[in-house]
Amino acid sequence: MKKLLLPLLLLAILFGSCSKEDDVVEPKPEEEIQQERRNLEVEEFIFGAMNEIYLYEADVPQLQDGYFSSQDDFLDFLEGYNDPVNLYYDLVADHDQFSFMTEDYVALEKLLNEGISGTTGMNYRLHTFGNNTDVFGYVRYVIPGSPAEEAGVKRGDFFTEIDGSSLNVNNYQQLLGQASFSMRIDELIDDTITHTDKVVELSKVEIAEDPIFTHNVFEIEGENIGYLLYNGFTPDFDAQLNSVFGEFKSRNISSLILDLRYNGGGNVETAIDLSSMITGQFNEQIILKYEYNQYYQTYFEQNRPEDLLMYFNNSIRNGESINSLNLTKVYVITTRSSASASELAIHALEPYIDVVQIGGTTRGKFQASATLYDSPNLSYTNKDGEVHVNPNHNYALQPLIVKYANKDDESDFVDGLFPDVEASEDLGNLGTLGDPNETLLNAAINTVLGKAPEPASAMQKRVEQEFKFIWESDMFKPNYQRVYLDKIHLPEIIPAELN
């Protein structure tokens, strides 16, 4: 492995046994050496993993060869951290906003693979009134069967008060981050947010959110327009996603509107499968190219170049054949909340078909992470499928390990992907998701039909000019606006010549 630290005992001998010519110093037994320091297994795992495969390893001084003068210097560095989390984030590059770690990889796996997390079921967005410190929120959608739905919360509800306290820039994270709270429902009347007498009690429970929020086929002016509001690239729902495309195929849709307005990302393989469902005529052609840090990039280029390429495919992960539409154009609704795997699908399709983007500019994320465990190969299991993760703790890392480009080597869209047709939701009339009259869907349908979009309302203009976005509900989740790999394909041994 590159830059491996020598075993503790060996380095203790190398750095600690020098003496005058006539002196004889007995090396300390290994047990005594180990007792001189507290247990650093978590810290050594964190440093070793980041040193090994972190995409921006070259931008972190502590991860460079020669930074530590001795093994004791290195161990002193690790021991200086009372909390492993602080060590991890000190090893993350300043420009990296997406790498994270968890103290409970079991909960992380539930979220990434099954969409299960603790939530009230209320997806919301927060703004301030211009430069004012007061905060207001509005509900974008409610998960079916959630505490929020049972309490009567609905899309378009406003709120400014939690547990009787008015929201402001200093308290909103604490108040909304609680396991349970009361919320007063407000309403927007003549551009003014007004209290109602309705107060709801909300508690967070574990929910597996179905990312397929709604879908339909609209028959409008001789067009069969398929519509899918898709809120997350969650692997456990791939079969349901494929079934929706089977329905679109049976209905012989002529156009597809893919609504990713609230989709912050998810699994790479699911994004590739979705792209293959939209198309189908490009099976086994390159959809993505990966770039690792300098050590792994060199290794893969020389030894396993096939691991740097991803391809369109014709089956989902359970082996089921993909219901492909063979479209040459797709209409995609986006906002600033569209990120990561959402951008991946758009960006990867653009060299092949016409992607018409309606709405707002996306987040701008072109890197992917993977879950790294405290194990010899940083994976949960060995090559034989046997669990070999360290049983002494549940820490896991989720650092960026690759950036991706499309088949034309285009990447680094740091400012996001820009819409072809600008439009936004209307806070004065949010409407019903999936209703052809709802503002963003209406703009997409008009684009399909070759019509000009409706002019922006006074409230839409006010949102753009006066209100400042500060937070949205998914920002509490560790997978917020992230794209991740199913598994990592690390070599068993990095060749010595790459050290």
C-alpha positions in Angstrom: 0.0 0.0 0.0 1.3 3.5 -0.7 3.1 5.3 2.1 2.4 2.6 4.7 3.5 3.4 8.2 5.9 0.8 9.5 4.7 -1.5 12.3 4.8 0.2 15.7 7.4 -2.1 17.2 9.8 -1.9 14.3 9.7 1.9 14.2 10.1 2.0 18.0 13.3 0.1 17.5 14.5 2.2 14.6 13.9 5.5 16.2 14.4 4.6 19.9 17.4 2.2 20.1 20.3 4.5 19.1 22.9 4.9 21.9 26.5 5.5 22.6 28.8 2.8 21.3 29.4 1.2 24.7 25.8 1.3 25.9 23.5 -1.6 25.6 19.8 -0.6 25.6 17.3 -3.4 25.7 14.3 -2.8 23.4 11.0 -2.5 25.3 8.6 -5.4 25.1 5.7 -4.8 22.7 3.2 -4.9 25.5 5.0 -2.1 27.4 5.2 0.1 24.2 1.5 -0.3 23.6 0.7 0.6 27.2 2.4 3.9 26.9 -0.3 5.3 24.6 -4.1 5.1 24.6 -5.8 2.9 22.1 -5.6 4.7 18.7 -7.2 2.0 16.5 -9.9 4.4 15.3 -7.5 7.2 14.7 -5.1 5.0 12.8 -8.0 3.7 10.6 -9.1 7.2 9.8 -5.6 8.4 8.9 -4.8 5.3 6.9 -7.9 5.3 4.9 -7.7 9.0 4.0 -4.0 8.7 3.3 -4.8 5.8 1.0 -7.7 6.7 -1.3 -9.0 10.2 -0.5 -9.6 12.0 -3.8 -8.0 15.2 -2.5 -5.2 13.6 -0.5 -2.6 15.7 -2.3 -4.3 18.9 -0.9 -3.9 17.9 2.8 -0.4 18.6 4.2 -0.6 16.0 7.0 -1.2 13.2 4.4 2.0 13.9 2.5 5.2 11.8 2.6 7.7 13.3 5.1 5.2 15.4 7.0 6.0 13.5 10.2 9.6 13.2 11.3 9.1 9.9 13.2 6.5 7.3 14.2 6.4 9.0 17.6 5.7 12.3 15.9 2.9 10.7 14.0 1.4 9.0 17.0 1.6 12.2 19.0 -0.4 13.9 16.2 -3.1 11.2 16.5 -3.2 11.3 20.2 -3.7 15.0 20.2 -7.3 14.4 19.1 -9.8 13.6 21.9 -12.6 13.0 19.3 -11.9 11.0 16.1 -14.4 13.1 14.3 -12.2 16.2 14.7 -9.3 14.3 13.3 -11.3 13.2 10.2 -12.4 16.7 9.4 -8.9 18.1 9.8 -7.9 15.7 7.1 -10.6 16.9 4.7 -9.4 19.4 2.1 -10.7 23.0 2.7 -12.6 23.0 -0.6 -14.3 19.7 0.0 -17.9 20.3 1.2 -19.2 16.7 0.8 -16.9 14.2 2.6 -18.2 13.0 6.0 -17.9 10.3 8.6 -20.4 8.5 10.9 -20.2 6.9 14.3 -22.9 4.4 13.3 -22.4 2.7 9.9 -25.5 0.5 10.4 -27.7 3.6 10.4 -25.8 5.0 7.4 -26.3 1.8 5.4 -30.0 1.9 6.1 -30.2 5.5 4.8 -28.0 5.0 1.7 -29.4 1.6 0.5 -33.0 1.6 1.8 -33.8 5.3 2.2 -34.5 4.7 6.0 -33.9 7.6 8.3 -35.4 9.4 11.3 -37.9 12.0 10.0 -41.2 13.7 10.7 -41.9 13.1 7.0 -42.0 16.8 6.3 -39.7 18.0 3.5 -39.3 21.8 3.9 -37.2 24.8 2.9 -36.2 27.8 5.0 -35.6 31.4 4.0 -34.9 34.7 5.7 -36.8 37.9 4.9 -33.9 39.6 3.0 -31.2 40.6 5.5 -33.6 40.1 8.4 -32.6 37.4 10.9 -36.2 36.0 11.2 -36.8 32.7 9.4 -39.8 31.2 7.7 -40.3 27.8 6.3 -42.6 26.2 3.8 -43.5 22.5 3.2 -42.5 21.2 -0.2 -44.0 17.7 0.3 -45.0 15.2 2.9 -44.1 11.5 2.9 -47.2 9.3 2.8 -47.8 7.5 6.1 -45.5 9.7 8.1 -46.2 11.6 11.3 -46.5 14.8 9.4 -49.2 13.4 7.1 -51.1 12.0 10.1 -50.9 15.4 11.8 -52.4 17.0 8.7 -49.4 18.8 7.5 -49.5 19.4 3.7 -47.6 20.9 0.8 -47.8 24.7 0.9 -48.1 25.1 4.7 -45.9 27.8 6.1 -44.3 27.9 9.6 -42.3 30.5 11.6 -42.7 29.0 15.1 -41.4 25.8 16.8 -42.2 25.0 20.4 -43.6 28.4 20.8 -40.4 30.1 19.8 -40.0 32.2 16.6 -37.5 30.8 14.2 -34.3 32.9 13.6 -30.9 32.3 12.1 -29.5 31.4 15.5 -32.0 28.8 16.7 -33.6 27.0 13.6 -31.1 24.1 13.6 -31.6 23.4 17.2 -35.4 23.7 17.1 -35.9 21.7 14.0 -33.2 19.1 14.8 -35.1 17.8 17.9 -36.6 14.3 18.0 -40.0 15.8 18.6 -41.5 19.3 18.6 -44.7 21.3 18.1 -45.2 23.5 15.0 -47.7 26.2 14.4 -49.1 26.2 10.9 -49.1 29.5 9.1 -50.5 30.6 5.8 -49.6 33.1 3.2 -52.3 35.8 2.7 -51.7 38.8 0.4 -47.9 38.4 0.6 -48.0 38.2 4.4 -47.4 35.1 6.5 -50.1 34.9 9.1 -50.5 32.6 12.1 -53.4 30.2 12.3 -54.8 28.4 15.4 -53.5 25.1 14.2 -50.5 23.6 16.1 -49.3 20.1 15.3 -47.1 17.8 17.3 -44.4 16.0 15.3 -42.0 13.2 16.2 -39.3 11.7 14.1 -39.6 8.0 13.3 -37.7 5.7 11.0 -39.3 5.7 7.5 -38.2 4.1 4.3 -39.0 6.9 1.9 -40.1 5.7 -1.6 -38.3 8.0 -4.0 -41.0 7.6 -6.6 -43.3 10.3 -5.2 -45.7 10.3 -8.1 -45.9 9.4 -11.8 -48.5 9.7 -14.6 -49.1 9.8 -18.3 -50.7 13.0 -19.6 -52.5 13.0 -23.0 -52.2 16.6 -24.1 -52.7 17.9 -27.6 -52.0 14.5 -29.2 -48.9 13.9 -27.0 -48.5 11.1 -24.6 -46.3 12.7 -22.0 -44.8 10.6 -19.2 -44.1 12.3 -15.9 -42.0 11.0 -12.9 -41.3 12.9 -9.7 -38.2 11.1 -8.4 -36.7 12.2 -5.1 -33.7 10.0 -4.5 -31.5 7.4 -6.2 -32.2 4.6 -3.6 -31.1 1.1 -4.6 -33.9 -0.8 -2.8 -36.5 0.8 -5.0 -34.8 0.1 -8.4 -37.4 -2.6 -9.2 -40.3 -0.2 -8.6 -38.5 2.4 -10.8 -38.1 -0.1 -13.6 -41.8 -1.0 -13.2 -42.7 2.7 -13.8 -40.7 2.7 -17.0 -42.5 -0.5 -18.0 -45.8 1.4 -17.6 -44.4 4.3 -19.7 -43.3 1.8 -22.3 -46.7 0.1 -22.5 -48.4 3.5 -22.8 -46.1 4.4 -25.7 -45.2 7.8 -24.4 -43.7 10.2 -26.9 -42.0 12.5 -24.3 -40.7 12.1 -20.8 -40.6 14.8 -18.0 -38.2 13.7 -15.3 -38.8 15.8 -12.2 -35.6 16.0 -10.1 -36.4 19.3 -8.3 -36.0 17.8 -4.8 -33.5 15.0 -5.7 -30.3 15.5 -3.8 -28.6 12.4 -5.3 -27.8 8.8 -4.2 -26.4 5.7 -5.8 -24.3 5.8 -8.9 -25.5 2.4 -10.2 -29.1 3.5 -9.9 -28.4 6.7 -11.8 -26.8 4.6 -14.6 -29.8 2.3 -14.6 -32.2 5.3 -14.9 -30.2 6.7 -17.8 -30.4 3.3 -19.4 -34.2 3.2 -18.9 -34.5 6.6 -20.6 -32.4 5.4 -23.6 -31.6 1.8 -24.3 -30.0 2.3 -27.7 -26.5 2.8 -26.1 -26.1 -0.4 -24.2 -22.5 -1.2 -23.3 -21.3 2.3 -24.5 -19.3 4.5 -22.1 -21.5 6.6 -19.8 -19.0 7.7 -17.2 -15.2 8.0 -16.7 -13.7 7.9 -13.2 -10.6 9.7 -11.9 -9.0 8.8 -8.6 -6.1 10.4 -6.7 -2.7 10.2 -8.4 -1.7 6.9 -6.9 -4.8 5.0 -7.6 -5.3 6.6 -11.0 -1.8 5.4 -12.0 -2.5 1.9 -10.7 -5.8 1.5 -12.5 -4.5 3.0 -15.8 -1.6 0.5 -15.7 -3.3 -2.6 -14.3 -7.1 -2.3 -14.4 -8.2 0.4 -16.9 -11.6 -1.2 -17.1 -12.3 0.0 -13.5 -12.1 3.6 -14.7 -15.1 3.2 -17.1 -18.8 2.7 -16.5 -21.3 1.7 -19.2 -25.0 1.9 -20.1 -26.6 -1.5 -19.3 -29.7 -3.5 -19.9 -30.5 -4.9 -16.5 -30.9 -3.6 -12.9 -28.9 -5.1 -10.0 -31.4 -7.9 -9.3 -30.9 -9.2 -12.9 -34.3 -7.9 -14.2 -34.2 -6.6 -17.7 -34.4 -2.8 -18.0 -37.6 -1.3 -19.5 -35.9 1.1 -21.9 -37.8 3.8 -23.8 -35.1 4.5 -26.5 -35.8 8.2 -26.3 -33.6 10.8 -28.1 -34.8 13.7 -25.9 -35.7 14.0 -22.3 -37.1 17.0 -20.3 -35.7 17.4 -16.8 -37.0 19.7 -14.0 -34.2 20.9 -11.7 -33.7 23.4 -8.9 -30.7 24.2 -6.6 -31.8 21.1 -4.6 -31.0 18.9 -7.6 -27.5 17.5 -7.0 -25.1 14.7 -7.2 -26.6 11.7 -8.9 -29.3 13.9 -10.4 -26.5 15.9 -12.1 -24.7 12.7 -13.0 -27.7 11.5 -15.0 -28.1 14.8 -16.8 -24.4 15.2 -17.5 -23.9 11.6 -18.6 -26.8 11.7 -21.0 -26.0 15.0 -22.7 -23.4 13.6 -25.2 -26.0 11.0 -26.4 -29.4 12.7 -26.4 -31.0 16.1 -26.2 -31.5 16.9 -22.5 -33.8 19.9 -22.0 -33.5 21.4 -18.5 -36.4 23.4 -17.0 -36.3 25.2 -13.7 -33.2 26.4 -11.9 -29.4 25.8 -11.8 -28.3 22.6 -10.1 -25.9 22.3 -7.1 -22.7 21.6 -8.9 -21.2 18.3 -7.7 -19.2 15.9 -9.8 -17.5 13.7 -7.2 -18.6 10.4 -5.7 -17.8 8.9 -2.3 -17.8 5.4 -0.9 -18.2 3.9 2.6 -14.8 2.9 4.1 -14.8 0.5 7.0 -12.0 -0.4 9.5 -10.8 -3.5 7.7 -7.8 -4.7 5.7 -9.4 -3.7 2.4 -11.5 -0.9 3.7 -14.6 -2.9 2.8 -17.2 -4.6 5.0 -16.3 -8.0 3.6 -13.3 -9.7 2.1 -13.1 -11.1 -1.4 -14.9 -14.3 -0.2 -17.8 -12.3 1.1 -16.9 -12.9 4.8 -17.4 -10.0 7.2 -14.0 -8.8 8.5 -14.7 -5.3 9.7 -13.2 -4.3 13.1 -15.9 -5.3 15.7 -14.6 -2.8 18.3 -16.4 0.2 16.9 -19.0 1.4 14.4 -17.1 4.3 12.8 -17.1 4.5 9.0 -15.9 7.1 6.6 -17.6 8.5 3.5 -14.9 10.5 1.8 -14.9 11.6 -1.9 -12.8 9.0 -3.7 -13.5 9.7 -7.4 -14.6 12.5 -9.7 -16.5 11.6 -12.8 -16.7 12.9 -16.4 -19.0 12.0 -19.2 -17.8 10.2 -22.3 -16.6 13.5 -23.8 -14.3 14.0 -20.7 -16.4 17.0 -19.5 -16.5 17.5 -15.7 -15.8 20.2 -13.0 -19.2 22.0 -13.4 -18.6 23.8 -10.1 -21.3 26.4 -10.8 -24.0 23.7 -11.5 -25.8 22.8 -14.7 -27.8 25.7 -16.1 -31.5 25.4 -17.3 -32.5 25.9 -20.9 -35.8 27.3 -19.7 -35.9 29.2 -16.4 -38.8 28.7 -14.1 -39.4 28.4 -10.3 -42.0 27.3 -7.9 -44.6 29.9 -6.9 -44.8 30.3 -3.1 -48.0 32.1 -3.5 -49.5 29.1 -5.3 -47.4 26.0 -4.8 -50.2 23.8 -6.2 -50.2 20.0 -6.1 -47.2 18.0 -7.2 -48.1 16.0 -10.3 -50.9 18.4 -11.3 -50.2 19.7 -14.9 -51.1 23.2 -13.6 -48.4 23.3 -11.0 -45.9 25.9 -12.0 -42.8 23.9 -12.8 -44.6 21.0 -14.4 -46.7 23.4 -16.4 -43.5 25.0 -17.7 -42.1 21.6 -18.6 -45.3 20.6 -20.5 -45.3 23.9 -22.4 -41.7 23.3 -23.3 -42.6 19.8 -24.7 -45.5 21.4 -26.7 -43.2 24.2 -28.0 -45.0 26.9 -26.1 -43.5 29.8 -24.2 -43.5 29.5 -20.4 -45.9 31.5 -18.3 -44.5 34.8 -17.1 -43.2 34.8 -13.5 -45.7 35.9 -10.8 -45.0 38.7 -8.4 -44.3 36.2 -5.6 -41.8 34.3 -7.8 -39.9 37.5 -8.5 -40.0 38.4 -4.8 -38.5 35.1 -3.8 -35.7 35.6 -6.2 -35.1 39.2 -5.2 -35.9 39.5 -1.5 -35.8 36.1 0.2 -32.5 34.4 1.1 -32.3 30.6 1.2 -30.6 29.2 4.3 -31.6 25.6 4.9 -33.7 22.6 3.8 -34.8 19.5 5.7 -32.5 17.0 4.0 -29.5 19.0 5.2 -29.8 17.1 8.5 -29.1 13.9 6.6 -25.5 12.6 6.0 -26.4 11.7 2.4 -27.5 15.3 1.6 -26.5 16.2 -2.0 -24.1 13.3 -2.3 -23.5 10.5 -4.8 -21.9 7.3 -3.7 -20.6 4.0 -5.1 -22.0 0.6 -4.2 -18.6 -0.8 -3.5 -15.0 0.1 -4.0 -12.7 -2.0 -6.1 -9.4 -1.6 -4.4 -6.3 -3.6 -5.4 -5.1 -6.1 -2.9 -1.7 -4.6 -3.0 -0.5 -1.4 -4.6 2.7 -2.1 -6.6 5.9 -1.0 -4.8 6.9 1.1 -7.7 3.9 3.4 -7.1 5.0 4.3 -3.6 
